[in-house]
Structure formats: structure tokens, C-alpha cells
Amino acid sequence: MSKPIDLIVANELHRIAEAIEKMPPVLRAGTTTADFKAEVARQVLCKISHEASAAAVVRALESVGVCGGVDGLAQRLAAVQESRAEERRAAGEPEPAPQSPVNFERIVDSLAKTLQASLGDGVIVKPVKSEG
């Protein structure tokens, strides 16, 4: 289930504020640096990418120049795959064993598991399934 972006941002900022409150004063002073602020923005963006609707995530991608939405990304991936195949052929490398078409849901689940493992138990990563 996706959440409104404003709610996602508010919840994440509350979580970050709570973490800052628990920091020793000497570390808390570092939370005013430009690097820390940029890291907060990255964290909020990650949270949005995991909890917002697929349509909102696609709009966010398009706002930074990734055009074409999910279909555009799929087309770009296909082009990259073809380019890599051409490079392999030019280098005389064998073609990889044929596999079923790209299963984006499986890829997203795998990425979510990898991210969860890297973040630890304190953060829960849930892939958001698109509607339709």
C-alpha cells in the first residue's frame, strides 16, 4: 500500500529528528553541515521511492530527466542489453544462456532484500507494487 508523499516525508523527518535527539551533543553539532543536510535529502528520497505509489516514483524520475516512465526504462534496459550483446559478439565472447524475459518484480524484490541486508534490522524495506 502506498502512502502520500507528504506523509512519507513527515514520517521520515520525525524519524531522523528522533535519531538526532538521541545523539551525544558532540555528534549533534554535525547535523547542521551541508553534507548532513544532503544525506537527509537522500534518505527522504529513498523513503519516497519505497513507500510512494509507482506513479509518484515515475513522476519523480521524469522530473530529473529519466523520461518515458516504466516503459521508457524498460526500453532503455533493452537497448543496454543489446549494446552489451554487440560488445560480447565483437569481443568473440559467447552469448549468455537464454533466459526468460526480464522479470522486474523479481529484480525489485532482489534489490529490496539486498538493501535490507545492508541497512540492517532497524529499517524495513518493502517494495511497492504498481497498480495495474
Secondary structure, DSSP 8 states (H G I E B T S, - for coil): ----HHHHHHHHHHHHHHHHHTS-HHHHGGGGSHHHHHHHHHHHHHHHHHHS-HHHHHHHHHHTT-TTHHHHHHHHHHHHHHHHHHHHHHHT--------S--HHHHHHHHHHHHHHHH-TTS---------
